[in-house]
Amino acid sequence: MPDNSLFPAPIVMREMNNEQIAQVYDVWRLIGCVTAKSIVDDRIVDFPFNALFWDLVLGKKTSLFD
């Protein structure tokens, strides 16, 4: 039940059935595929990714303070 809060509630895997878990994995897989395809095609996609995410994708060395 939505409570109109700013941030979504965290996903609690223990309270979900197998169908709901599969649905969550499918959404994350789709986001990953879209992101990977945009990187390969050198296209700009308007997703608000954190700069640390891009450092990890590009294989840059990161530290605890990044």
URRA-V323856 format. One record per residue. N is the residue number from 1. RES is the residue in one small letter. SS is DSSP state (A for helix, B for strand, O for the rest). BURIAL is 1 if it has 24 or more other C-alpha atoms within 12 Angstrom, else 0. Layout:
BEGIN
N | RES | SS | BURIAL
N | RES | SS | BURIAL
END
This chain:
BEGIN
1 | m | O | 0
2 | p | O | 0
3 | d | O | 0
4 | n | O | 0
5 | s | O | 0
6 | l | O | 0
7 | f | O | 0
8 | p | O | 0
9 | a | O | 0
10 | p | O | 0
11 | i | O | 0
12 | v | O | 0
13 | m | A | 0
14 | r | A | 0
15 | e | A | 0
16 | m | O | 0
17 | n | O | 0
18 | n | A | 0
19 | e | A | 0
20 | q | A | 0
21 | i | A | 0
22 | a | A | 0
23 | q | A | 0
24 | v | A | 0
25 | y | A | 0
26 | d | A | 0
27 | v | A | 0
28 | w | A | 0
29 | r | A | 0
30 | l | A | 0
31 | i | A | 0
32 | g | A | 0
33 | c | A | 0
34 | v | A | 0
35 | t | A | 1
36 | a | A | 0
37 | k | A | 0
38 | s | A | 0
39 | i | A | 0
40 | v | A | 0
41 | d | O | 0
42 | d | O | 0
43 | r | O | 0
44 | i | O | 0
45 | v | O | 0
46 | d | O | 0
47 | f | O | 0
48 | p | O | 0
49 | f | O | 0
50 | n | O | 0
51 | a | A | 0
52 | l | A | 0
53 | f | A | 0
54 | w | A | 0
55 | d | A | 0
56 | l | A | 0
57 | v | A | 0
58 | l | O | 0
59 | g | O | 0
60 | k | O | 0
61 | k | O | 0
62 | t | O | 0
63 | s | O | 0
64 | l | O | 0
65 | f | O | 0
66 | d | O | 0
END
